[in-house]
Amino acid sequence: KTVQAQENRIKNSKPEELNNKTVKDNEIIVFKIIEKIELYNLLQKLQELQ
């Protein structure tokens, strides 16, 4: 998504819609971070086994 499209969506959104969108975006970010941490931990374990 382009910055312009995001800005347009923000301008055209009601506050409660924006809030839900932000929560969903944050959940996705958190999920991605957790996935990265899990991957990192797996890599660490693999290196210890070698």
Secondary structure, DSSP 8 states (H G I E B T S, - for coil): --HHHHHHHHHHS-HHHHHHHHHHHHHHHHHHHHHHHHHHHHHHHHHHH-
